[in-house]
Amino acid sequence: MTLDRWMLAGLLAATLFLFLRGRWRPDLVALVALVVGALLGLVPHDKAFVGFGHPAVITVAAVLVISQALTSSGLVEMAVKPLERFTDRPLALLAGLTLTVTVLSAFINNVGALALIMPAAIRLARDSGRSASFFLMPLAFGSLLGGMTTLIGTPPNLIVSAFREDATGEAFRFFDFSLVGGLVVVGGVGFLVLWGWRLVPRRESRFGSAELMKVGPYLTEVKVLSGSSAAGMTLAELAPDDVQILAIVRGKRRVAAPGARQSIREDDLLVLSGESEAIEKLAREHQFELVGHMPDDEAVELIESKDTELIEAVVAPRAALVNRTAKGMHLRRRLGINLVGIAREGARLKGRLATTRLKAGDVLLLQGAREAIMAELSDLGCLPLAAREITLGQRRKSVPALAIFITAIVSVAAGWAPAALAFVGAAVAMVIARVISLGKAYEAIDWPVLVLLAALIPIGGAIESTGLAGLIAEGTVALGSVAPPWVVLAVLLVGTMFLSDLVNNAAAAVMMCPIALAAAAGLEASPDAFLMAVAIGASCAFLTPVGHQSNLLVMGPGGYRFGDYWRLGLVLEILIAAIAVPALMLFWPL
């Protein structure tokens, strides 16, 4: 092995190690790998940043904007409405929800599709008397399956298409992925709906968001006695960080989620949330009489009003709240949002909520002004677990949104325009047509994903140019000399599956595509089947919650634990491999 190969192999090993450690964000790891690779001469200096203008990266950004535009138009939510009739038939409801998210994921960002369906799924689960855990894992897996069926379904498909264009001069077309991906989806979704649901762990109703809404035991009512030092003080002057005042009852008047400037008077009843020790200390200091806890329905009635509501929300991957605290983010003072409860891996957390570091997948119970809380949640990167009403304005937006999107798909499928140009044009058209504002369009772009892709693309080129890909592929080529070609495809597919369970699926595709091309060259075969094997494998991150954002997104609301995924995921991956390998040989002959 030459020195360059040794250095690149070491760099890749270090990159994978940092990905798995999870101490640094994946986009930062990719940037460090790119800079180190350029300094070592593994990536030419003039090629180090070409990834930021790569068509695949541009297309991913455009598709994210289009996904958000379709979401804000209300088009997707209208597709979920008919499923409400199946609340008394859980298996039919599971089939309808899974098929819906699978189809949506073929055309919009799969995490976005899941985020839209998940609130409806949780609401319908409650209506049907089933635990949300029965539905959410199949939904997450369905979103991954749907993404593998079209060019824009998932970023790895765009990356695979770009590698094919570099190798052969022609990219994959829009529906080329549907040949094998469609069969995999039929088999995968059929398995999930007909039998796989039996492998989904059941979490009892005491876990997850159902328990989170039981606020009574976690709230304390106190009375401001005559002569209290708190009389005349504002909430900003009174309340410490570890105690929240969720409501003030003054005679027949009730103020839910009072503002920081709200004053306190004698004989007020205060509804407090916080550690019992902190509340008792506050009561001693200011002459409050501890009235005690209250029934759950009474507690909810006190802290909600026509202008104030309790809402459950999931902390999304890469949200602003991840690894931050409510106190550090100044949720109450800056945004007027009270954190009432946190559920993690199905259990409600105890202790000081204000200083608890939040994780992706946590379910939060929040109190705030009805008009502002949704907008604030969007800025924080949280997904509300509540159904949104579809307004007339949204319905009007759905027609131009759908027309623009279909035009872009037809343009790419017919070969009239390359994918990057067609979808950037569609994103711009949706802004001009006011389907989405320019500000929301920029917010819709997942910048860490783009940076990750842009930084790894030159690394992928180095894997090929240094000959490391050929060296790794030699074992595969040797296997092809003693075994049928389908064995080589299976090894490549399973290897990509394994890698995508550990690191970002786009990163897995970037690393495996050069190896796939080298294996095809060594066997003197067409690269198409090998690249398609990488595309399928990169979308099969079913074994862990960290393999894909969709898996992590349902972890909190479903009450799942880290080890819950592999039972269903392993069987599903074996089934996909059994379907995909023959389909690859059939549709993409070597």
C-alpha positions as CSV (number, residue, x, y, z in Angstrom):
1,M,0.0,0.0,0.0
2,T,1.4,3.4,-0.9
3,L,1.8,6.2,1.6
4,D,-1.3,8.0,0.3
5,R,-3.4,5.0,0.8
6,W,-2.1,4.5,4.3
7,M,-2.8,8.1,5.2
8,L,-6.3,8.0,3.6
9,A,-7.1,4.8,5.3
10,G,-6.1,6.3,8.7
11,L,-8.1,9.4,8.0
12,L,-11.2,7.4,7.2
13,A,-10.8,5.2,10.3
14,A,-10.5,8.4,12.4
15,T,-13.5,9.9,10.7
16,L,-15.6,6.8,11.4
17,F,-14.4,6.7,15.0
18,L,-15.5,10.3,15.5
19,F,-18.9,9.6,13.9
20,L,-19.5,6.7,16.2
21,R,-18.3,8.6,19.3
22,G,-20.9,11.2,18.7
23,R,-19.1,13.9,20.6
24,W,-18.8,16.1,17.6
25,R,-21.6,16.8,15.1
26,P,-21.2,14.8,11.8
27,D,-20.9,18.0,9.7
28,L,-18.0,19.1,11.9
29,V,-16.3,15.7,11.6
30,A,-16.7,15.8,7.8
31,L,-15.2,19.3,7.7
32,V,-12.2,18.3,9.8
33,A,-11.7,15.2,7.6
34,L,-11.8,17.5,4.5
35,V,-9.3,20.0,5.9
36,V,-6.9,17.3,7.1
37,G,-7.2,15.5,3.8
38,A,-6.4,18.7,1.8
39,L,-3.4,19.5,4.1
40,L,-2.0,16.0,3.6
41,G,-2.4,16.3,-0.1
42,L,-4.9,13.5,-0.4
43,V,-7.5,16.0,-1.8
44,P,-6.2,18.5,-4.3
45,H,-6.4,22.0,-3.0
46,D,-8.4,23.2,-6.0
47,K,-10.9,20.4,-5.5
48,A,-11.3,20.7,-1.7
49,F,-14.5,22.8,-1.9
50,V,-16.1,21.7,-5.1
51,G,-18.6,19.7,-3.1
52,F,-20.3,22.9,-2.0
53,G,-21.3,23.5,-5.6
54,H,-22.0,19.9,-6.5
55,P,-25.3,19.2,-8.2
56,A,-26.2,16.6,-5.6
57,V,-25.8,19.1,-2.8
58,I,-27.8,21.8,-4.6
59,T,-30.6,19.3,-5.4
60,V,-30.8,18.2,-1.7
61,A,-31.2,21.9,-0.7
62,A,-33.9,22.5,-3.3
63,V,-35.8,19.3,-2.3
64,L,-35.8,20.4,1.3
65,V,-37.4,23.8,0.3
66,I,-40.0,22.0,-1.8
67,S,-40.8,19.6,1.0
68,Q,-41.4,22.5,3.4
69,A,-43.5,24.3,0.8
70,L,-45.7,21.2,0.2
71,T,-46.0,20.9,4.0
72,S,-47.1,24.5,4.6
73,S,-49.6,24.2,1.7
74,G,-51.7,21.7,3.7
75,L,-51.5,19.2,0.9
76,V,-49.9,16.5,3.0
77,E,-52.3,16.9,5.9
78,M,-55.3,16.5,3.6
79,A,-53.9,13.1,2.6
80,V,-54.0,11.9,6.2
81,K,-57.6,13.0,7.0
82,P,-59.4,10.0,5.4
83,L,-57.5,7.6,7.8
84,E,-59.5,8.8,10.8
85,R,-62.3,6.4,9.7
86,F,-60.0,3.4,10.7
87,T,-59.6,4.1,14.4
88,D,-61.7,1.0,15.3
89,R,-59.5,-1.2,13.0
90,P,-55.9,-0.9,14.2
91,L,-54.3,-3.0,11.5
92,A,-56.1,-1.1,8.8
93,L,-55.0,2.1,10.4
94,L,-51.4,0.9,10.6
95,A,-51.5,-0.1,6.9
96,G,-52.9,3.3,5.9
97,L,-50.5,5.4,7.9
98,T,-47.5,3.3,6.8
99,L,-48.5,3.4,3.1
100,T,-49.1,7.2,3.4
101,V,-45.7,8.0,4.9
102,T,-44.0,5.6,2.4
103,V,-45.5,7.3,-0.6
104,L,-44.8,10.8,0.7
105,S,-41.2,9.9,1.4
106,A,-40.6,9.0,-2.2
107,F,-41.2,12.7,-3.1
108,I,-40.4,14.8,-0.1
109,N,-37.8,14.6,2.7
110,N,-38.5,11.4,4.6
111,V,-37.9,13.0,8.0
112,G,-40.3,15.8,7.0
113,A,-42.9,13.2,5.8
114,L,-42.7,11.3,9.1
115,A,-42.9,14.6,11.1
116,L,-46.1,15.4,9.4
117,I,-47.7,11.9,9.9
118,M,-46.5,11.4,13.4
119,P,-48.9,13.8,15.2
120,A,-51.8,12.3,13.4
121,A,-50.6,8.8,14.2
122,I,-50.3,9.6,17.9
123,R,-53.8,11.2,18.0
124,L,-55.3,8.3,16.1
125,A,-53.5,5.8,18.3
126,R,-55.2,7.3,21.3
127,D,-58.6,7.3,19.6
128,S,-58.1,3.6,18.8
129,G,-57.1,2.7,22.3
130,R,-53.6,1.5,21.2
131,S,-50.2,2.6,22.4
132,A,-48.4,4.9,20.0
133,S,-45.5,2.5,20.0
134,F,-47.6,0.1,17.9
135,F,-47.6,2.6,15.0
136,L,-44.5,4.7,15.2
137,M,-41.6,2.3,14.5
138,P,-43.3,0.9,11.4
139,L,-43.9,4.5,10.3
140,A,-40.2,5.4,10.7
141,F,-39.2,2.3,8.8
142,G,-41.8,3.1,6.1
143,S,-40.3,6.5,5.6
144,L,-36.9,4.9,5.0
145,L,-38.3,2.4,2.5
146,G,-40.2,5.1,0.6
147,G,-37.0,7.2,0.2
148,M,-35.3,4.5,-1.9
149,T,-37.8,4.6,-4.7
150,T,-37.0,7.9,-6.5
151,L,-34.0,10.1,-7.3
152,I,-35.0,12.7,-4.7
153,G,-36.4,10.3,-2.1
154,T,-33.2,10.4,0.0
155,P,-29.8,12.1,-0.4
156,P,-27.9,8.8,-1.0
157,N,-29.8,8.3,-4.2
158,L,-28.6,11.7,-5.5
159,I,-25.0,10.8,-4.5
160,V,-25.2,7.4,-6.2
161,S,-26.5,9.1,-9.3
162,A,-23.7,11.7,-9.3
163,F,-21.1,8.9,-9.0
164,R,-22.7,7.1,-12.0
165,E,-22.6,10.3,-14.0
166,D,-18.9,10.8,-13.2
167,A,-18.2,7.1,-14.2
168,T,-20.3,6.7,-17.3
169,G,-21.3,10.3,-18.4
170,E,-25.0,9.7,-17.6
171,A,-26.8,10.0,-14.3
172,F,-29.6,7.8,-13.2
173,R,-33.1,9.0,-14.2
174,F,-35.8,10.0,-11.7
175,F,-37.6,6.6,-11.6
176,D,-34.7,4.3,-12.2
177,F,-34.6,3.7,-8.5
178,S,-38.2,2.5,-8.6
179,L,-37.4,-0.7,-10.4
180,V,-35.7,-2.4,-7.4
181,G,-36.9,0.1,-4.8
182,G,-40.5,-0.6,-5.7
183,L,-40.2,-4.3,-5.1
184,V,-38.4,-3.7,-1.8
185,V,-41.1,-1.3,-0.7
186,V,-43.9,-3.8,-1.5
187,G,-42.1,-6.6,0.4
188,G,-41.0,-4.4,3.3
189,V,-44.3,-2.6,3.8
190,G,-46.2,-5.8,3.4
191,F,-44.1,-7.5,6.0
192,L,-44.5,-4.6,8.4
193,V,-48.3,-4.5,8.1
194,L,-49.0,-8.3,7.9
195,W,-46.6,-9.7,10.4
196,G,-43.7,-7.4,11.4
197,W,-45.9,-5.4,13.8
198,R,-45.7,-8.4,16.1
199,L,-42.0,-7.6,16.7
200,V,-42.6,-4.0,17.7
201,P,-42.2,-3.6,21.5
202,R,-45.4,-2.6,23.3
203,R,-45.0,0.3,25.7
204,E,-47.8,0.6,28.2
205,S,-49.8,3.9,28.5
206,R,-47.8,4.9,31.6
207,F,-44.9,5.6,29.3
208,G,-44.5,8.3,26.7
209,S,-46.6,11.3,26.1
210,A,-49.8,9.9,27.7
211,E,-48.1,10.0,31.1
212,L,-46.6,13.4,30.2
213,M,-50.1,14.9,30.0
214,K,-50.9,13.9,33.6
215,V,-49.7,17.1,35.2
216,G,-51.7,17.0,38.4
217,P,-49.2,15.1,40.5
218,Y,-46.4,17.4,39.4
219,L,-48.0,20.7,40.2
220,T,-48.5,22.4,43.6
221,E,-51.0,25.1,44.5
222,V,-50.1,27.7,47.1
223,K,-51.9,30.7,48.5
224,V,-50.3,34.1,49.0
225,L,-51.0,35.0,52.6
226,S,-51.8,38.4,54.0
227,G,-48.5,40.3,54.7
228,S,-46.5,38.1,52.2
229,S,-43.3,39.7,51.0
230,A,-44.3,38.6,47.5
231,A,-47.3,40.9,47.4
232,G,-46.7,43.6,44.8
233,M,-43.7,41.8,43.2
234,T,-43.7,40.8,39.6
235,L,-43.1,37.2,38.5
236,A,-39.7,38.2,37.1
237,E,-38.7,39.5,40.6
238,L,-40.2,36.5,42.4
239,A,-39.8,33.2,40.6
240,P,-36.4,31.4,40.8
241,D,-35.2,29.4,37.9
242,D,-36.2,26.1,39.3
243,V,-39.9,27.1,40.0
244,Q,-42.4,28.1,37.4
245,I,-45.7,29.9,38.0
246,L,-48.0,28.4,35.4
247,A,-51.2,30.1,36.5
248,I,-52.6,32.7,38.9
249,V,-56.2,32.4,40.3
250,R,-57.5,35.7,41.6
251,G,-61.1,35.4,42.8
252,K,-63.0,34.3,39.7
253,R,-60.3,35.5,37.4
254,R,-57.6,33.1,36.1
255,V,-54.4,34.0,34.3
256,A,-52.7,31.0,32.6
257,A,-49.0,31.3,31.6
258,P,-48.7,34.8,33.2
259,G,-46.1,37.1,31.8
260,A,-42.9,38.2,33.6
261,R,-44.5,41.6,34.4
262,Q,-47.6,40.1,36.0
263,S,-47.8,41.3,39.6
264,I,-48.8,39.2,42.6
265,R,-51.4,40.2,45.2
266,E,-52.4,38.9,48.6
267,D,-54.9,36.0,48.5
268,D,-53.8,35.0,45.0
269,L,-53.6,31.2,44.4
270,L,-50.5,30.3,42.5
271,V,-50.1,27.1,40.5
272,L,-46.4,26.1,40.6
273,S,-44.2,23.6,38.9
274,G,-40.9,22.5,40.2
275,E,-39.0,20.4,42.7
276,S,-40.8,20.1,46.0
277,E,-37.8,21.3,48.0
278,A,-37.6,24.4,45.8
279,I,-41.3,25.1,46.2
280,E,-41.2,24.7,49.9
281,K,-38.2,27.0,50.2
282,L,-40.1,29.6,48.1
283,A,-43.2,29.2,50.4
284,R,-41.1,29.8,53.5
285,E,-39.4,32.8,52.2
286,H,-42.6,34.6,51.0
287,Q,-45.2,33.4,53.4
288,F,-47.1,31.1,51.0
289,E,-49.6,28.5,52.3
290,L,-49.1,25.1,50.7
291,V,-52.6,24.0,49.5
292,G,-51.2,20.8,47.9
293,H,-51.6,18.9,44.7
294,M,-54.8,18.7,42.6
295,P,-56.6,16.2,40.4
296,D,-55.2,16.0,36.9
297,D,-58.3,17.3,35.1
298,E,-58.5,20.3,37.5
299,A,-54.8,21.0,37.0
300,V,-55.1,21.1,33.2
301,E,-58.1,23.3,33.4
302,L,-56.2,25.8,35.6
303,I,-53.1,26.1,33.4
304,E,-54.9,26.2,30.0
305,S,-57.2,29.0,28.7
306,K,-58.6,30.3,25.4
307,D,-55.3,32.0,24.8
308,T,-52.9,29.5,26.5
309,E,-52.4,25.8,25.9
310,L,-50.4,22.8,26.8
311,I,-48.7,21.2,23.9
312,E,-46.5,18.2,23.5
313,A,-43.5,18.5,21.2
314,V,-40.6,16.3,20.1
315,V,-37.0,17.6,20.1
316,A,-35.9,16.9,16.6
317,P,-32.4,15.8,15.6
318,R,-30.1,18.8,15.3
319,A,-32.7,21.1,17.0
320,A,-31.5,24.2,18.8
321,L,-32.5,22.6,22.1
322,V,-30.3,19.5,21.7
323,N,-27.7,19.4,24.6
324,R,-29.1,22.7,25.9
325,T,-31.3,23.4,29.0
326,A,-34.5,25.4,29.3
327,K,-32.7,27.7,31.7
328,G,-29.8,28.2,29.3
329,M,-32.2,28.9,26.4
330,H,-34.2,31.3,28.5
331,L,-37.5,29.6,27.4
332,R,-39.6,31.3,30.0
333,R,-38.0,34.8,30.2
334,R,-37.2,35.3,26.5
335,L,-40.0,33.2,24.8
336,G,-42.7,33.0,27.4
337,I,-42.7,29.2,27.3
338,N,-42.9,27.1,30.4
339,L,-41.4,23.6,30.4
340,V,-43.8,21.5,32.4
341,G,-42.5,17.9,31.8
342,I,-40.0,15.8,29.9
343,A,-40.4,12.2,28.8
344,R,-37.3,10.3,27.6
345,E,-37.3,6.7,26.3
346,G,-40.8,6.3,27.6
347,A,-40.3,7.5,31.1
348,R,-41.1,10.9,32.6
349,L,-38.0,12.5,34.0
350,K,-37.9,13.8,37.5
351,G,-35.6,16.4,39.0
352,R,-34.9,20.0,38.0
353,L,-36.4,20.3,34.5
354,A,-34.9,23.8,34.0
355,T,-31.4,22.4,34.2
356,T,-31.9,19.1,32.4
357,R,-29.9,18.8,29.2
358,L,-32.3,17.9,26.4
359,K,-31.7,15.2,23.9
360,A,-33.0,14.5,20.4
361,G,-36.2,12.4,20.7
362,D,-37.3,13.9,24.1
363,V,-41.0,14.6,24.4
364,L,-41.6,18.0,26.0
365,L,-44.8,19.2,27.6
366,L,-44.9,23.0,27.2
367,Q,-47.2,25.8,28.2
368,G,-47.4,29.0,26.3
369,A,-49.5,31.5,24.4
370,R,-51.5,29.7,21.7
371,E,-50.6,32.2,18.9
372,A,-46.9,32.3,19.5
373,I,-46.0,28.8,20.7
374,M,-46.1,27.1,17.3
375,A,-43.8,29.7,15.7
376,E,-41.4,29.4,18.6
377,L,-41.3,25.6,18.4
378,S,-40.5,25.8,14.7
379,D,-37.5,28.2,15.5
380,L,-36.4,25.8,18.3
381,G,-36.5,22.8,15.9
382,C,-39.3,21.0,17.8
383,L,-42.1,19.1,16.2
384,P,-45.5,19.6,17.9
385,L,-47.5,16.5,18.5
386,A,-50.8,18.1,17.6
387,A,-52.9,18.3,14.5
388,R,-53.0,21.6,12.7
389,E,-56.2,22.9,11.2
390,I,-56.1,23.2,7.4
391,T,-57.1,26.8,6.6
392,L,-58.7,28.0,3.4
393,G,-55.4,29.8,2.6
394,Q,-53.5,26.6,2.9
395,R,-55.9,24.8,0.5
396,R,-55.4,27.6,-2.1
397,K,-51.7,27.1,-1.8
398,S,-51.9,23.4,-2.4
399,V,-52.9,23.7,-6.1
400,P,-49.9,25.8,-7.3
401,A,-47.6,23.8,-5.0
402,L,-48.7,20.5,-6.6
403,A,-48.6,21.9,-10.1
404,I,-45.0,23.2,-9.7
405,F,-43.8,20.0,-8.1
406,I,-45.3,17.8,-10.8
407,T,-43.8,20.0,-13.5
408,A,-40.4,19.5,-11.9
409,I,-40.7,15.8,-11.7
410,V,-41.9,15.5,-15.3
411,S,-39.0,17.6,-16.5
412,V,-36.5,15.4,-14.8
413,A,-38.2,12.1,-15.7
414,A,-38.5,13.1,-19.4
415,G,-34.9,14.3,-19.5
416,W,-35.8,17.9,-20.3
417,A,-33.7,19.3,-17.5
418,P,-31.1,18.0,-15.0
419,A,-32.4,17.4,-11.5
420,A,-30.5,20.3,-9.9
421,L,-31.8,22.8,-12.4
422,A,-35.4,21.5,-12.3
423,F,-35.8,21.4,-8.5
424,V,-34.0,24.7,-7.9
425,G,-36.4,26.2,-10.4
426,A,-39.3,24.6,-8.6
427,A,-38.2,26.0,-5.3
428,V,-37.8,29.5,-6.7
429,A,-41.3,29.2,-8.4
430,M,-42.8,28.2,-5.0
431,V,-41.3,31.3,-3.4
432,I,-42.6,33.5,-6.3
433,A,-46.0,31.9,-6.1
434,R,-46.0,32.6,-2.3
435,V,-46.5,29.0,-1.4
436,I,-43.6,29.6,0.9
437,S,-41.8,32.7,2.0
438,L,-38.2,33.3,1.3
439,G,-37.4,33.3,5.0
440,K,-39.1,30.0,5.5
441,A,-37.3,28.6,2.4
442,Y,-33.9,29.4,4.0
443,E,-35.1,27.9,7.3
444,A,-36.2,24.7,5.6
445,I,-32.6,24.0,4.4
446,D,-30.9,21.5,6.7
447,W,-27.5,23.2,6.5
448,P,-25.6,20.6,8.6
449,V,-26.6,17.9,6.1
450,L,-25.5,20.1,3.1
451,V,-22.1,20.8,4.8
452,L,-21.7,17.0,5.6
453,L,-22.3,16.1,1.9
454,A,-20.2,18.9,0.5
455,A,-17.3,18.0,2.7
456,L,-17.5,14.2,2.1
457,I,-17.8,14.4,-1.7
458,P,-14.1,15.3,-2.2
459,I,-13.1,12.6,0.3
460,G,-15.1,10.1,-1.8
461,G,-13.1,11.3,-4.8
462,A,-9.9,10.7,-2.9
463,I,-10.9,7.2,-2.0
464,E,-11.1,6.5,-5.7
465,S,-8.1,8.5,-7.0
466,T,-5.6,7.1,-4.4
467,G,-6.5,3.6,-5.4
468,L,-7.8,2.8,-1.9
469,A,-11.2,1.8,-3.3
470,G,-9.6,-0.6,-5.7
471,L,-7.5,-2.1,-3.0
472,I,-10.6,-2.6,-0.8
473,A,-12.5,-4.0,-3.8
474,E,-9.8,-6.6,-4.5
475,G,-11.3,-8.9,-1.9
476,T,-14.7,-8.5,-3.5
477,V,-13.3,-9.2,-7.0
478,A,-11.5,-12.3,-5.6
479,L,-14.8,-13.4,-4.2
480,G,-16.4,-13.0,-7.6
481,S,-13.9,-15.4,-9.1
482,V,-15.0,-18.3,-6.9
483,A,-18.7,-17.4,-6.3
484,P,-21.6,-16.2,-8.5
485,P,-21.9,-12.5,-9.2
486,W,-25.0,-12.2,-6.9
487,V,-22.8,-13.0,-3.9
488,V,-20.6,-9.9,-4.7
489,L,-23.8,-7.8,-4.9
490,A,-25.0,-9.2,-1.6
491,V,-21.7,-8.5,0.2
492,L,-21.8,-4.9,-1.1
493,L,-25.4,-4.4,-0.1
494,V,-25.0,-5.9,3.4
495,G,-21.8,-3.9,3.9
496,T,-23.6,-0.7,3.1
497,M,-26.5,-1.6,5.3
498,F,-24.1,-2.2,8.2
499,L,-22.3,1.1,7.6
500,S,-25.5,3.1,7.4
501,D,-26.6,1.7,10.8
502,L,-23.6,3.4,12.3
503,V,-23.1,6.6,10.4
504,N,-25.2,9.0,8.4
505,N,-26.6,7.3,5.3
506,A,-25.3,9.9,3.0
507,A,-21.8,9.4,4.4
508,A,-22.2,5.6,3.9
509,A,-23.1,6.2,0.2
510,V,-20.1,8.5,-0.3
511,M,-17.7,5.9,1.1
512,M,-19.2,2.9,-0.6
513,C,-19.7,4.2,-4.1
514,P,-16.0,4.3,-5.0
515,I,-15.7,0.7,-3.8
516,A,-18.7,-0.3,-5.8
517,L,-17.2,1.2,-9.0
518,A,-13.9,-0.4,-8.4
519,A,-15.6,-3.8,-7.8
520,A,-17.5,-3.4,-11.1
521,A,-14.3,-2.5,-12.9
522,G,-12.5,-5.5,-11.5
523,L,-15.2,-7.9,-12.6
524,E,-15.5,-6.1,-15.9
525,A,-19.2,-5.6,-15.3
526,S,-21.6,-2.7,-15.6
527,P,-21.5,-0.5,-12.5
528,D,-25.3,0.0,-12.4
529,A,-26.2,-2.9,-10.2
530,F,-23.3,-2.3,-7.8
531,L,-24.3,1.4,-7.4
532,M,-27.9,0.5,-6.9
533,A,-26.9,-2.0,-4.2
534,V,-25.2,0.9,-2.4
535,A,-28.4,3.0,-2.8
536,I,-30.6,0.3,-1.4
537,G,-28.2,-0.5,1.5
538,A,-27.8,3.2,2.4
539,S,-31.5,3.5,3.1
540,C,-31.6,0.4,5.4
541,A,-30.7,1.9,8.7
542,F,-33.1,-0.2,10.8
543,L,-31.0,-1.6,13.6
544,T,-30.4,1.4,15.8
545,P,-32.1,4.7,16.6
546,V,-29.0,6.7,15.6
547,G,-28.8,5.2,12.1
548,H,-31.3,7.7,10.8
549,Q,-33.1,10.8,12.0
550,S,-36.5,9.1,11.4
551,N,-35.6,6.3,14.0
552,L,-34.5,8.9,16.5
553,L,-37.6,11.0,16.0
554,V,-40.1,8.3,17.1
555,M,-37.9,7.1,20.0
556,G,-39.4,9.5,22.6
557,P,-43.1,9.5,21.5
558,G,-43.0,5.7,21.1
559,G,-41.3,5.2,24.5
560,Y,-38.7,3.0,22.7
561,R,-35.3,2.0,24.2
562,F,-32.1,1.8,22.2
563,G,-32.2,-1.9,21.9
564,D,-35.8,-2.1,20.7
565,Y,-35.0,-1.5,17.0
566,W,-32.9,-4.5,16.0
567,R,-35.6,-7.1,16.6
568,L,-37.8,-5.8,13.8
569,G,-35.0,-4.1,11.9
570,L,-32.8,-7.2,11.6
571,V,-35.6,-9.3,10.1
572,L,-36.5,-6.5,7.8
573,E,-32.9,-6.1,6.5
574,I,-32.7,-9.8,5.8
575,L,-35.9,-9.7,3.9
576,I,-34.8,-6.6,1.9
577,A,-31.5,-8.3,1.0
578,A,-33.4,-11.4,-0.2
579,I,-35.6,-9.3,-2.4
580,A,-33.1,-6.7,-3.6
581,V,-30.3,-9.0,-4.8
582,P,-32.4,-11.0,-7.3
583,A,-34.1,-7.8,-8.4
584,L,-30.8,-6.1,-9.1
585,M,-29.7,-9.1,-11.2
586,L,-33.0,-8.8,-13.1
587,F,-33.3,-5.1,-13.8
588,W,-29.6,-4.2,-13.9
589,P,-27.8,-7.2,-15.6
590,L,-24.1,-7.4,-15.1
